[in-house]
Amino acid sequence: MRPYDLKRLGRPASHGCVRLHPDNAAKFYALALEEGLGNTEIIIKQ
């Protein structure tokens, strides 16, 4: 991730994608694997 990309963390990127800090993305992925990718539901509220 380029340094300037970190300025927009937490905001929509495109087509529903949300930027996460690389450390948080790794944690989220590990949790999703633990629970099962098919059992992982993501709900974003503003």
Contact map, one row per residue, 1 for C-alpha under 8 A:
1110110000000000000001000000000000000000000000
1111110000000000000000000000000000000000000000
1111111000000000000000000000000000000000000000
0111111100000000000000000000000000000000000000
1111111110000000000000000000000000000000000000
1111111110000000000010000000000000000000000000
0011111110000000000000000000000000000000000000
0001111111100000001000000000000000000000000000
0000111111100000011110000000000000000000000000
0000000111110000011100000000000000000000000000
0000000111111000011000000000000000000000000000
0000000001111111111000000000000000000000000000
0000000000111111111000000000000000000000000000
0000000000011111110000000000000000000000000000
0000000000011111100000000000000000000000000000
0000000000011111110000000000000000000000000000
0000000000011111111000000000000000000000000000
0000000011111101111100000000000000000000000000
0000000111111000111110000000000000000000000000
0000000011000000011111011000000000000000000000
0000010010000000001111111000000000000000000000
1000000000000000000111111100000000000000000000
0000000000000000000011111110000000000000000000
0000000000000000000111111111000000000000000000
0000000000000000000111111111100000000000000000
0000000000000000000001111111110000000000000000
0000000000000000000000111111111000000000000000
0000000000000000000000011111111100000000000000
0000000000000000000000001111111110000000000000
0000000000000000000000000111111111000000000000
0000000000000000000000000011111111100000000000
0000000000000000000000000001111111111011000000
0000000000000000000000000000111111111000000000
0000000000000000000000000000011111110000000000
0000000000000000000000000000001111111011000000
0000000000000000000000000000000111111111000000
0000000000000000000000000000000110111111000000
0000000000000000000000000000000000011111000000
0000000000000000000000000000000100111111100000
0000000000000000000000000000000100111111110000
0000000000000000000000000000000000000011111000
0000000000000000000000000000000000000001111100
0000000000000000000000000000000000000000111110
0000000000000000000000000000000000000000011111
0000000000000000000000000000000000000000001111
0000000000000000000000000000000000000000000111
